[in-house]
């Protein structure tokens, strides 16, 4: 499944040097963000990895994964 992730410029430097998946390709890079695509399964490990980047990462596609991550973030915020 194609996954598009957007990272802050600072986090993007790390993502470029240490890809999160072997299929990762750089789609766009500018002063504000780095956009990558990868083809992977939507596993809990991937979700946890995305969440580990905090507000330095955003799931753009697929919508189902974006909503899954959003739900976890909102549920976490409600605990504080």
Secondary structure, 3 states (H helix, E strand, C coil): CEEEEEEEHHHHHHHHHCCCCCCCEEEEECCCEEEEEEECCCCHHHHHHHHHCHHHEEEEECHHHHHHHHHHHHHHHHCC
